[in-house]
Amino acid sequence: MLTYNLHELPFSRAGSFLTISAQNGTGSLRLAYKTCSARSVSVKDSPFWAHDFFELALLKDQHEVPYTWTAQPHRLDLHTENSGSVTLVFLDSESILFATRGVSLRLLPYKPFATLHHPHPDQLILYDRAAHGMHYFHAGANTELRYTPTATLHGVNEYIHQTPYTIEFIGKPNAHGAFRFTQYETPWEAPLPPIDTTIQQRDAELTAWLQQMPIVSEHYHHAAKQAWLVLWSNQVPAYGYLTRPTIYCSQFSMAATWAWDNCFHALAVTRANPELAWDQLRLFFDHQTEQGQIPDPINDLNAIYGHTKPPIFGWTIRKMVNWLGVEASRPYIEQLYEPVARFTNWWYHARDVDHDGMCLYLHGNDSGWDNATIFDEGFPVKGPDLAAYLSQQMESLAFMADILGKKDAAAEWKHRAKQQRTFLFEHSVSNQRFMPIRNGTHTTATGQSLINTMPIILGRHLPDTIRTTLLGDLAPEGPFLTPYGYASESPQSPKYETDGYWRGPIWASANYLIIEGLIDAGASDLARLVAQRFCDMCASNSGFWENYNALTGEGLRCPGYTWSAAVFILLAEWLGI
């Protein structure tokens, strides 16, 4: 039985924005029913969060009783001490079906509602103005549906002519019902199905997904199933600005996809579901500007520009083609070649302001390493990692152009890739190490950021002396490798911070990119050591978090994080080969 922790991953379903989570924000022990849709927008000074809906309470003889829970991907079971229970399962992407035994179900509101409508004795509709949608409540056979004006969980009785309501499903003796959140006011005419039938349907979906999981060693099998579940649960539907089915980074605070997180998501599911994998890339080019820029994050409400992320799309595409084969990939290459080319050229048109061949990060967010110590002296910064990514992207464009029969274009991209490496080695190397340069001043920051080693992704293209120095810095006796992987800032650095975001913690993305570079640089044994350390950290109950404490392996920041799950899957599979 595959169970998981609702504090670290909500109960959800692939293709749904709805969640039930142990993170409720009130300090109670109740589970919280929410949405991760960005369409739910909190108004300034509002006393509630728009994405919060209700907390789930259980009643025995009209008195609330505590409960524990068992979360499985296809069902959620709540248990009371007196043998009462509730089983919940997704009926569809917008609806949750439930059945109780020996208890009733009460939904306690986080917020008031603009409209209450009672179209039928067994149905109730609340209009949620903050969340831009309709809450439907549908009572099944032998179940009474009640609604009572009450204060919200935060004590609000009324808010701009809106009223909070507590909803109860009273069983006679057991309750059966469902609740739905949808954008549209549509009559709920279909009868509620037996819950066992729905559980079997969801179980079959999960089984099909698990059967697609890459093969890993027995040592990592349980953790791999958990990682594969994270990648399943965080899939949301094509909706609004999400023009394609999308793997979110998380259904907690990082409910969106970013333009490099998506590349790791794509790689993890490439062989299991190629269409889903290619969609993770095509989504961003659906929103490409005329000049070639792509958004930074995208959610269902909007695509946000201003910052961008490292150009690793080409590197990703080349790996996907190598895994899937040229013929299977050709239709996607035909779609993506020109957009990736425009994106690459955008960097040189917009970010190479002094025309020296070295593009700029205008802010740490552009690098993906938001607050890394290389930015402590200010912006803009010519990141050596950026030049390496662009070189790799142009090598990949040459690869794509060759496949499409564009021989002249392929030769030009090869030339530009080599030229970019030459500029990198001329401008950003000191004592055989890469250094970031602040544009206009040629000063460098004083920290020891791992970002300066990222040109290892150039692998065999690195000059021997530089490659030797980089391999020494990345070796176990170097400043970055801990028992759990590479720290984003050396623990020896005076600027190291335990929970400093990109100033110390371990990040899955950086570790995977370095491991790939180590393999290409001929250091496969070191790559395998780092992969084992990262995978062992995740498998030893740390789980899948946004980042990790470099000295203890403890998960930090946002839980249920997909790029950590994706990298674990990729590395665990590779270690088993």
N, C-alpha and C positions, 0 to 999 in steps of 0.2 A: 504494500500500500504506500503510494507516494504522498506523503504529507509535507506540510511546510508551515512557516511561521508568518502569521498575518501582520506582525510588526514589520516584517522585512519584505513581504510581497502581498499585495491585496488579493482577495478572492475576486477573480474576473474571468473573462472568456475572450479568446482571440476574436477580434472584430468588434469589441465593445468598449465604450468609454466608462461604463459603470464599474464601481468597485465596492467591496466591503472590506474594511480595514480595521486593524487594532489601533491605528493612530487616529484618535478621535479629537484631540485638542481640548478636551474638557477635564481630563484627569480621571474620568470614570473608567470602569472595567468593561463597559459596553462596546460592542463593535459599531463602526460608523459606516453608513451608506452614503456614497459620494459619487461624483463624476470627476474624471480627469480631463474633460473637455474644456478647452480654453474659451469656449463660447460662454461659459459661466464666468462673468466678469464682476468682481467686487467693486462697488462704488466707493469712492473716497469717503472716509469717516463712517462707513457702514459698520454696524455692530456685529456683523457676521460675515463669513466667507461664502461667496456665492456657490462654490463647488460643493459645500457641505449640505447634505439633505436632512438625514435623520440618524439618530442612534437607535439601535435595536435593543428593546427590553423584553423580558419574559415575565409573565404573570401567572401566579397560582392563587386562585380564589381572590382575584383582583389585587393581590399584593405582589410587588416586584420581587423576583428571586434571582440570585446571581447564577451565572452559568460559565462553563468552560466551552472550548470549541475544538473541533478537529477539522482542519482544512485540507481537502484534497482538490486537485485541479477541477474535477467535474462535479463536486458537491461540497457543501459546507454544513457541518452538523454542530448544533449547540446542545449542551447537556446540563441539566440541573441535578442537584443532589437527590431530589425526590423522584428520579427516573423520568422526569419530563424532558422533552427534546423538541428541537425544530430542525428540519432539513431544508436547505435552500439550494436551488439549482437554477442556472440561467435557462429560461424558456426560449429566449432569442436574444439578440444583441441589445435590446432595449428593455427587457422584462426579466424579472426574477420570480420564480415560482417557489412556493414553500408549503410544507405540511407540518403541523404540530401534533404532539402526543402528550396529553396531560397538562399542557400549559397553553396560554394565549400569547399572541404577539402584539407588542405595543411599539409604535414608531414615534419617537420623541423629536420634535422639530428643532433644527438649528436656526431656523429663520421664519419670518412671517410670509404669508402668501397673498397675492393680489386678488384672487378670485377663488371661490368655492362653488362647485357645481355638482349636483347629485342627480345624474340623469336616469338612474335606475336604483332600486333598493340595494342591489349588491355591488354598486359601483360608485366611485367618488373621483372627482377631478379637482386638482388644485393647480392654479396657474402660478408658476415660479418666475416672477419677473426678473429677478437677479440672474437666474440660470438660463433664462430665455427658453423655457420649455414647460411642458405639462406633466404633472405627476398624476398617474392613474392608479387607483386601488380597486382591485377586483376580488370579491369574496366568492369562494367556492361553495359547494354543498354543505349544509349544516354549519354554516359560519355566518356570524353576525358582524357587520362592518359598522364601527362607531367612529365618530369624529367629535372632538371637544376643543373649543378654544382654550388655549393654555399659554403660559409664558414659554419662550424658547429656552433651550438649554443654557443660554447665557443670561436669562432673566428678562428678556425684552418681551413686552406684552403687545406692543403695537409699533409699527414703523411706517410712516408716510401712507396711512390708510390701508395698511396690510395687517393681517391677523395670523398669528401662528396657530396651528392645529395639531393636536396629538391624534394619531390614528390607531385604532385597535381592531384586531381580528379576534373575535371571541368564538372559541370552539364549542361545539355541542355534540360530543365531548371534545373532539379534536377539530382543529381549524385547518382549512385549506384555502389558499388564495395566492394572489400575485400582486406585485407592484411594478410600475413601468414609468420610465422617464423618456419623453419623446418631444421633438420639436413641434409636432403637429397635433391638432385637435382632431383625432380620428376615433370614431366609435369602436369600442372593444367588444366586438360581437361574438368572436370565437369562444366556445366554452373552454374552460381550463382542462388540460389533459391530466391523466394520472401522473403523479410525480415520478413513479418508478419508470414509466416509459421515457420521460424526459431525461432522467438520470442515465438510462441506458444509451440514449442518443449522444449525450455529452461525453460519456465514457468512451464510446466508439470514436468520436472525434479526437479525443486525447490519445487513445491507443494508436490511431493512424499517425498522429504527430510524433509520438515516441518511437514508432517504428522507423521514422526517417532520421533519427538521431545518428550522428556519426559514430563509428565504432571506436571505443576507447578501452583501455585496459581495465580489468576488474577493480584495480586499486582506485580508479577514478570514476567508476560506473555510477555510483549513487550521486556524487556531486555533479556529474554530467547530466543526469536526469533532472536535477534541480536547475542547472543552467539552461537546459533545453526548455524547461517549464517557464523560466523567466522570459525567454525569447518568444514563447507562445503567448503567455499572458499579456505581454506588453504590445501585442499587435492591435492596432486600432483601424477602423474602417476608412476607406476613401470618403472624405466628407469635408466640405468647405475648401480651405486651402490645401488640405491633404488630397491631392488629385489621384493618389494611388494608395492601396493598403500600405500601412506604415508601421514600422517597429519603433515605438517610443523608447526614449532612454529610460524612463521610469513612469509609473503611474502615481508617484508621490510628487515631490517638488520639481522634478525635472521632466514634466509631462510635455515633451516635444521631441523633435529629432534635430540634431545639429549636423552641419555639413563636414563632419569627418567621423563622428560617432556612427553615422549611417554606413560608412564604408566597412567598418568592422562587423556591423549587423549583416550587411550583404554577404561578406565572406563566410560568415558562420553558417548561413542557410543556403549557400550557393548550390551545393549538390543535392540538398534535400528538397529545395523548392526554388528552382532557377528564376521563375517569373517573379516571385516575391523578392528575390535577391536583386534582380535588375531594377525592380520598382523602387528600391531604396535609393538608387542612383538617379533614375529618371525623374523622380519627384523634384529634385532640386533644379534640374534643367527645365522642368515645366514652368519654373518661375524665374528663369534667367532673363536679365535685362538685355536691352538691345546692345549695350556695350560689352556684355559678356559676364558681368558679375552675377553670382548666385547668392541666395540668402544665407544668413548665418543659421538661425533656427527657423523651423516651420512647425506650426501646430494647426489645428483645424480652424482657428480664428484668423490667423494672418501669417505672412511670410515676412521676416524681419531682416532688413538690410543694415548697412552702416558698418558693422564688422563683417568679416568673412572668416573662413577657417583654412587650415593648411591644404594646399592643392595635392591631395593624395588620390584623387579619383582615377587618374591614369594608372598609377601603381595598382590600385584595386582591380581595375578592369583587366589588366594583364594577368593577374593571378586568377581571376574568374575564367578567363578564356583558356588558360593553361589547364584548369580543372575540368571545364566543360567541353573543351574541344572547339576548334575554329568554326566548323560548320554549324554546330548548335548555337554558337555565339554570334555568328555573322549578322543576323537581323538586328541584334542589339548594338553591335558595333556600327552598323549603318545609321542607327538612330543617334548614337552618342558621339561619334567622331567629331562632327562639326561643333556641337555644344562644348565638348571638352577643349577643342582647339580655341574657341572664342574665350572660354574661361582662362586658358593659359595666356593668351594674348592680352587679356584684360590686365593681368598682373603687370606686364611690361608697359602698357599704355598708362595705367593709373598709378602704379607704385614704383616705377623706376624713374624718379623725378630728375635725377642728374645724369641719366643715360649712361651709367657705368656698368650696366648689366646685373646689378644687385638690387633686388626689389625690397620694399620696405614693409614692415609691420607698423601701422599707425597707432596701434594699441596692443597690449598683451592679449586681448581677446581674439585678435586676428590670428595669433599663433596657436590658439587652443590652450596655451600655458598662461592663463590670464594674468596672474600676479607673480610670475617667475622673476627671479632676482636679476635676470639680464635686462629688465625694464626699470630697475631702480634709479637709473640716471636720467630717465625720461624717454620721450619718443620724438620722432620715429626711430626705429631700430632696423638695421640690415641683419636679419637673422641668417646665420649660416645654414640652419635647418631649412629655411624657406628656399634658398638656392638649390639645396640638395633635392627637395621635393619637386621643384620645377624641372630640374634636370631629369629626374625619374619620370615625370609626367610627359616630357617631350620624347624620351625614349619609348614610352608607351604609345604616344601618338604616332611615332614612326612605325611601331609594330602594327597598330590599327590601320595605318595608311597602306602598309604592305598587303595586308589581308584584303583591303578594298581595291587593290590594284593601282593605288596612287603612288607610283614609284618616285616621281619628282618630289612630292610632298614628304614621302618617307625619308628621302635623302636630306631634305631641308631640316626636318625635325631632328634627325641624327646629328646634323651639323650644329644646330642650335643647342642641343643637349650637351654636346662636347664643349661648345663655347661657354655655356653656363658654368660648367665645372672649372674651366680655365679661370673665369672671373672669380669664382669662389676661392680657388687656391691662391690667386693673386691678392685678393682683398681681405680675406678673413682668416688667414693662418698666421699664427705667431708661435714660435717654438714647437712647430709640428702639431699644434692644437688649434681648433676652430674657435674664433672669438666673435661675438656679436659687436657691431659697431653702431654707435648712435649717429644718425645722419647729421652731417654738418659740423660735428665736433671731433669725430673719430675717437671718442672716449668709449671705454668699456666698463661694464659693471664689475663689482668686486666679488660677487658671490661665486658659488661653485654649482652652477645649474647643469643638470643632466641634458638640457636642451642643446648644449654645445657639442654633445657627442652624437646628436641625431644624424649628422652626415654619414654615419656608419652605414646608413641605408644604401649608400653608393657602392658599398662592397668592393667588388673587384675593380671598380673604376678609381678607387683611391690610390694615390701614390704610395709606394711601399713604406716610406718613412712615416707618413701621416697615419696610415693604417696600423702600423706597429704601435705608435703612440696611443691611438684610440683603443686598440685591443688591450693595451696595458691599463688604461684608465677604466675599462669595462671589466677587467679581470677580477677575481675574488680579492686580490690584494689591493685593488684600486679603491678610489674614494666613494663609489656609488653602490656597489653590490652589497646588499644586506642578506640575511637568511631568507628573505621573502621576495626578493627581486630588486630592481634598481630604484633607488630613491630619487625623487625629482630634484632635490637639492642634497648635496653630500651631507651626511650626518656630521662630518668633520667641520662643516662650514659654520661660521658664527651667525649666519643668517638662517640656519636650519630651524624649522618649526615643526613640531610633531603633527599638528593638525593645521598646517599652513597652506593647504590647497596645493599649489604648484611649488611650494617652498619646502618640500620635505617628503610628503606622502608618496607611496607607490601608485602609479597609474597603469592600468592594463594597456592602454593604447601605446604609450611610450615603450613599454617593455616588449610589446609584440613587434613594433617597428624595429627596435634594436635587435631583437632575436632574428628577424628576417635579414637584417644587414649583416649580422655575425655569420649566418649561414653563407651568404653570398661572398663574404670576406674570407671564407675558408676556416672559420672558427666554430664548426658545428658542435664540438664537445662543450665549449663554453655556452653556446646557444641552448644546448640540451640541459645544462646545469641550471641556467636561469629559468627555463620553462618549467623544470621540475620544482624549483623553489616557489614560483608563482602558483602553479597548480596545487602543490601541497598546502600552501597557505589557504587557498579557496576551499579546498576539500576538508580541511581540518576545522570545520564549523565557522570559518570566517564568512563564508557565503559570498554574495556578489554585490559589492558596494561600489559607490562612485570612485573611491580611492581607499588606501589602506595605510595604517601606521607602519612606517618603514622598519621600525625596530621591534614591533610586537606582532605585526600581521593583523591587528584589529581592524575591522571594517569601519570606515569613516564616511561622514556626510550622508548622501542619499542611498538608501537600500534598494534592493530589487533592481539593480542597474544593469542594463543590457549589454553595454560594451565590455564590461568585466565578464559577464556570462559568455559573450561571444568569443572573447579572447581565450577564456578557459577551454571552451569547446575546441577551438582551433589548435591550441597547444596540446591538450590532452590527446586529441586524435593524432597529431604529429609525433608525440612521444611514443605512441603505440605502434608506429610504423617500423 
